[in-house]
């Protein structure tokens, strides 16, 4: 069909209608080409370094790989060199997601508005361990002794224990900070400290010779466990997708050991007001360093 000046108005209209869809498709091609290779955004996840970085990567990597498949959200693992460095990063709001202790959550919510998404159903307790061959049978016998803790602000492994020793047992101790649970246990095992603070879950993951060489002298009352939390800048839909997938994946047989090692074998929904705000009444800030 000719498009010359001799074409009728009707013929020219037909041609315009015929080519319009093709032009629209051609205009869309550059956009489609770009988005065909676009990847969903990647978010950072910082995990409190209770263990060495290689162990944290071993535990979390398979979970995060499946989480990306299940939710479409990619989380890139970030491990700070020690607990104080982790605390500084979270206080500054650097990680998008964080796995942190309950008191860290209280501080992170106050400083940055971090939202707890999931936690384990089992309460968190702190334990104080001594050498198995040590005759000490009461915390009162630790008066004036040096005790090892992973970090000043580790809730179960440090804050709850130190506050209990001071406020309930009325004894004075000298605190030494070993940076990780593993290091703290070994300070006591080697006889360099009279006792060390930790968690049942972290002690149970130590080699047999460490577990057999130590015994639990004291255990604190329980509080809500470590949450997986999100910075408020993360879209609500992404937070929801991560929380839902994280809980669902705990039932997969291939991941049960990894969830046990976090430890979060029974993840449930977490809530700031219900689970973590009550910690404020303990006035643990007296023991922050």
C-alpha positions as CSV (number, residue, x, y, z in Angstrom):
1,X,0.0,0.0,0.0
2,X,1.4,3.4,-1.0
3,X,2.1,6.0,1.7
4,X,2.3,8.8,-0.9
5,X,0.2,12.0,-0.9
6,X,-2.3,10.1,-3.1
7,X,-3.3,7.9,-0.2
8,X,-6.7,8.4,1.3
9,X,-7.0,9.6,4.9
10,X,-8.5,6.1,5.7
11,X,-5.4,4.3,4.2
12,X,-3.0,6.6,6.2
13,X,-5.0,5.8,9.5
14,X,-4.8,2.0,8.8
15,X,-1.0,2.3,8.4
16,X,-0.5,4.2,11.6
17,X,-2.6,1.6,13.5
18,X,-0.7,-1.2,11.9
19,X,2.8,0.2,12.9
20,X,2.0,1.5,16.3
21,X,2.3,-1.9,18.2
22,X,5.6,-2.6,16.4
23,X,7.0,0.8,17.3
24,X,5.9,0.3,20.9
25,X,7.7,-3.1,21.0
26,X,10.8,-1.7,19.5
27,X,10.9,1.1,22.0
28,X,10.6,-1.4,24.8
29,X,13.4,-3.6,23.7
30,X,16.3,-1.6,25.4
31,X,14.4,-1.7,28.7
32,X,13.6,-5.4,28.4
33,X,17.3,-6.1,27.6
34,X,18.5,-4.3,30.7
35,X,15.9,-5.9,33.0
36,X,16.5,-9.4,31.6
37,X,19.9,-9.3,33.3
38,X,18.9,-7.4,36.4
39,X,19.2,-9.2,39.7
40,X,17.1,-8.6,42.8
41,X,18.8,-6.3,45.4
42,X,21.3,-7.9,47.8
43,X,21.1,-7.1,51.5
44,X,23.8,-7.6,54.1
45,X,23.4,-9.9,57.1
46,X,25.7,-9.4,60.1
47,X,25.9,-12.2,62.6
48,X,27.2,-11.7,66.1
49,X,30.6,-13.5,66.1
50,X,30.2,-15.9,69.0
51,X,32.4,-18.3,67.0
52,X,35.2,-18.0,64.5
53,X,34.3,-16.6,61.0
54,X,34.8,-20.0,59.3
55,X,32.3,-21.7,61.6
56,X,29.7,-18.9,61.1
57,X,30.1,-19.2,57.4
58,X,29.7,-23.0,57.6
59,X,26.5,-22.7,59.6
60,X,24.8,-19.8,57.7
61,X,25.8,-20.3,54.1
62,X,23.5,-23.2,53.3
63,X,20.5,-21.5,55.0
64,X,21.1,-18.3,53.1
65,X,21.5,-20.1,49.8
66,X,18.1,-21.8,50.3
67,X,16.6,-18.5,51.6
68,X,17.4,-16.8,48.3
69,X,15.7,-19.6,46.4
70,X,12.7,-19.6,48.6
71,X,12.1,-15.9,49.1
72,X,13.9,-14.3,46.1
73,X,15.9,-12.2,48.6
74,X,19.7,-12.5,48.6
75,X,21.5,-12.0,52.0
76,X,25.2,-11.5,51.9
77,X,26.9,-12.7,55.1
78,X,29.1,-10.2,57.0
79,X,31.1,-11.3,60.0
80,X,32.8,-8.7,62.2
81,X,36.2,-9.4,63.7
82,X,34.8,-9.6,67.2
83,X,31.7,-8.7,69.3
84,X,32.7,-5.1,70.0
85,X,33.2,-4.5,66.3
86,X,29.8,-6.1,65.6
87,X,28.1,-3.9,68.2
88,X,29.6,-0.7,66.6
89,X,28.4,-1.8,63.1
90,X,24.8,-2.4,64.3
91,X,24.7,0.8,66.4
92,X,25.7,2.7,63.2
93,X,23.0,0.9,61.3
94,X,25.3,-0.6,58.7
95,X,23.9,-4.1,58.2
96,X,20.5,-4.5,56.6
97,X,19.8,-7.6,58.7
98,X,21.4,-8.7,61.9
99,X,21.4,-11.8,64.1
100,X,22.1,-10.4,67.6
101,X,21.6,-11.0,71.3
102,X,18.5,-9.7,73.1
103,X,20.2,-6.8,74.7
104,X,21.9,-5.8,71.4
105,X,18.4,-5.8,70.0
106,X,17.2,-3.4,72.7
107,X,20.1,-1.1,71.9
108,X,19.8,-1.5,68.1
109,X,16.1,-0.7,68.3
110,X,16.7,2.4,70.3
111,X,19.6,3.6,68.1
112,X,18.4,2.6,64.6
113,X,14.9,1.1,64.9
114,X,15.9,-2.5,64.1
115,X,12.8,-4.7,63.9
116,X,13.0,-8.2,65.4
117,X,11.5,-10.7,62.9
118,X,12.1,-14.2,64.3
119,X,13.6,-15.8,67.4
120,X,13.9,-19.3,68.8
121,X,11.0,-20.5,71.0
122,X,13.4,-21.6,73.8
123,X,14.5,-18.8,76.2
124,X,18.1,-17.7,76.4
125,X,20.0,-18.3,79.6
126,X,23.6,-17.6,80.6
127,X,25.9,-20.2,82.1
128,X,29.0,-19.8,84.3
129,X,31.4,-22.7,83.9
130,X,34.5,-23.8,85.9
131,X,37.0,-26.5,85.4
132,X,35.5,-29.9,86.1
133,X,38.2,-30.7,88.6
134,X,37.8,-27.4,90.4
135,X,36.4,-27.9,94.0
136,X,34.3,-24.7,93.9
137,X,30.6,-25.4,94.4
138,X,29.1,-21.9,94.9
139,X,29.4,-18.6,93.1
140,X,30.2,-17.1,96.5
141,X,33.6,-18.8,96.2
142,X,34.4,-16.7,93.2
143,X,34.7,-13.6,95.3
144,X,37.7,-11.5,94.1
145,X,38.5,-13.9,91.3
146,X,39.1,-13.2,87.6
147,X,36.3,-14.5,85.2
148,X,36.4,-14.6,81.4
149,X,33.5,-13.4,79.3
150,X,33.2,-13.1,75.5
151,X,32.5,-9.4,75.6
152,X,31.1,-6.8,78.0
153,X,27.7,-6.5,76.4
154,X,27.0,-10.1,75.5
155,X,23.7,-10.6,77.2
156,X,23.5,-14.2,78.4
157,X,27.2,-14.8,78.5
158,X,28.1,-11.6,80.3
159,X,25.6,-9.0,81.3
160,X,23.1,-11.3,83.0
161,X,25.8,-13.2,84.9
162,X,27.7,-10.1,86.0
163,X,24.6,-8.3,87.1
164,X,23.4,-11.4,89.1
165,X,26.8,-11.8,90.8
166,X,26.7,-8.1,91.8
167,X,23.0,-7.6,92.6
168,X,22.0,-11.0,94.0
169,X,25.1,-12.7,95.3
170,X,26.9,-9.4,96.3
171,X,30.3,-10.5,95.2
172,X,33.1,-8.6,93.3
173,X,34.9,-10.2,90.5
174,X,37.4,-9.0,87.9
175,X,36.1,-9.4,84.3
176,X,38.4,-10.3,81.5
177,X,37.0,-10.2,77.9
178,X,38.2,-12.9,75.5
179,X,36.2,-11.6,72.4
180,X,34.5,-14.9,71.6
181,X,32.7,-17.7,73.6
182,X,35.3,-20.2,72.4
183,X,38.2,-18.1,73.8
184,X,36.4,-17.5,77.1
185,X,35.9,-21.2,77.7
186,X,39.6,-21.9,77.0
187,X,40.8,-19.3,79.4
188,X,39.1,-21.3,82.2
189,X,40.1,-24.7,80.8
190,X,43.8,-23.6,80.8
191,X,43.5,-22.3,84.3
192,X,44.0,-18.6,83.4
193,X,40.6,-17.6,84.9
194,X,38.5,-19.1,87.7
195,X,35.3,-19.3,85.6
196,X,33.9,-18.1,82.3
197,X,30.5,-17.0,81.0
198,X,28.8,-18.5,78.0
199,X,25.6,-20.2,76.7
200,X,24.5,-23.8,76.8
201,X,24.2,-23.7,73.0
202,X,27.8,-22.5,72.5
203,X,29.3,-24.9,75.1
204,X,27.5,-27.8,73.4
205,X,29.2,-26.9,70.1
206,X,32.7,-27.1,71.6
207,X,34.9,-30.2,71.0
208,X,34.4,-33.0,73.5
209,X,37.6,-32.3,75.3
210,X,36.4,-28.8,76.1
211,X,32.9,-29.9,77.2
212,X,34.4,-32.7,79.3
213,X,36.9,-30.4,80.9
214,X,34.3,-27.9,82.1
215,X,31.1,-28.0,84.3
216,X,28.3,-25.6,84.7
217,X,28.3,-23.9,88.1
218,X,25.4,-21.5,87.6
219,X,22.7,-20.7,85.1
220,X,20.7,-17.4,84.9
221,X,16.9,-17.0,84.5
222,X,15.7,-17.1,80.9
223,X,14.9,-14.3,78.5
224,X,13.7,-14.2,74.9
225,X,16.3,-15.6,72.6
226,X,18.5,-13.9,69.9
227,X,16.4,-12.5,67.1
228,X,17.0,-12.1,63.4
229,X,16.2,-8.4,62.8
230,X,15.9,-6.0,60.0
231,X,16.8,-2.3,59.7
232,X,13.7,-0.2,59.0
233,X,15.1,0.9,55.6
234,X,14.5,-2.7,54.4
235,X,11.1,-2.7,52.6
236,X,8.3,-4.3,54.7
237,X,7.6,-6.8,51.9
238,X,11.2,-8.0,52.0
239,X,11.2,-8.3,55.8
240,X,8.1,-10.4,55.6
241,X,9.5,-12.6,52.8
242,X,12.7,-13.3,54.7
243,X,10.8,-14.0,58.0
244,X,8.3,-16.4,56.4
245,X,11.0,-18.3,54.4
246,X,13.3,-18.5,57.4
247,X,10.7,-20.1,59.5
248,X,9.6,-22.5,56.8
249,X,13.1,-23.7,56.0
250,X,13.7,-24.8,59.6
251,X,11.5,-27.9,58.7
252,X,13.8,-29.0,55.9
253,X,15.8,-32.1,56.9
254,X,18.9,-30.9,55.1
255,X,19.0,-27.7,57.2
256,X,18.0,-29.0,60.6
257,X,21.6,-29.3,61.8
258,X,22.5,-25.7,60.6
259,X,19.4,-24.3,62.4
260,X,20.5,-26.2,65.5
261,X,24.0,-24.7,65.3
262,X,22.7,-21.0,64.9
263,X,21.0,-21.9,67.4
264,X,17.4,-21.4,66.3
265,X,15.9,-24.9,65.8
266,X,12.3,-23.6,66.5
267,X,12.0,-20.2,65.0
268,X,8.8,-18.2,65.9
269,X,7.7,-14.6,65.2
270,X,9.5,-12.0,67.4
271,X,8.0,-8.8,68.8
272,X,9.9,-5.8,70.2
273,X,7.5,-4.8,72.9
274,X,6.7,-8.3,74.1
275,X,10.1,-10.0,73.9
276,X,12.8,-7.4,74.2
277,X,11.5,-4.1,75.7
278,X,11.0,-5.8,79.1
279,X,14.8,-6.1,79.4
280,X,15.0,-2.4,80.1
281,X,13.6,-3.0,83.6
282,X,16.8,-5.0,84.5
283,X,18.8,-1.8,84.2
284,X,21.6,-3.7,82.6
285,X,23.1,-0.5,81.4
286,X,24.9,-0.3,84.7
287,X,27.1,-3.1,83.5
288,X,27.7,-1.9,80.0
289,X,31.3,-1.2,79.1
